[in-house]
């Protein structure tokens, strides 16, 4: 859309988020994160489970944060593979090939990273791999006789699924469209205050059987598979 010499995105950021994440999807994601946080807490306080992560090469200073993030990624992958989330997942390496991260996508509608952050008020802290993923539209100026400085409308939107923080249960869960090159949201949806009684409804029952802890082997199995294709 062009107005007063400015080009604006054709898609409404709020609509992009709400169309892709209705209440049922939000509840599945929230239930996955609640399970992941509890598993991480159990793991870090269970000597045998924690030792597995220490032997996996994770130092004790960062072990709780890292276990929690990988537990979240594992639980989301489980929901996708069980058909409860209508998305796809892919594990990618950053350009330096020294960090593997998870992306969630829905065809050409969006692609999304999953991040542990301290606040829902702004996107995750700057990281090169997230900047590379962020192909969102930027408002563009049109000068007389010149082309738009930015003239791209991405086929899909880049979103962030952010959660936090150092607690047994997530204090917040939010999904947002980050602006390009800025620590601000175009728009965001915080859904950690959903009516959790819906989790008791059989329709949303995603309580998985299995061990209370999260193991390195479980996360490695998903990351080595690299996608659900």
Secondary structure by P-SEA (a helix, b strand, c coil): ccccccccccccaaaaaaaaccaaaaaaaaaaaaaaaaaaaaaaacaaaaaaaaaaccccccaaaaaaaaaaaaaaaaaaaaccccbbbbbbbcccccccbbbbbccccbbbbbbbcccccccccccaaaaaaccccccccccccccccccccccbbbbbbccccccccccccbbbbbcccccccccccccccccccccccccccccccccccccaaaaaaaaaacccc
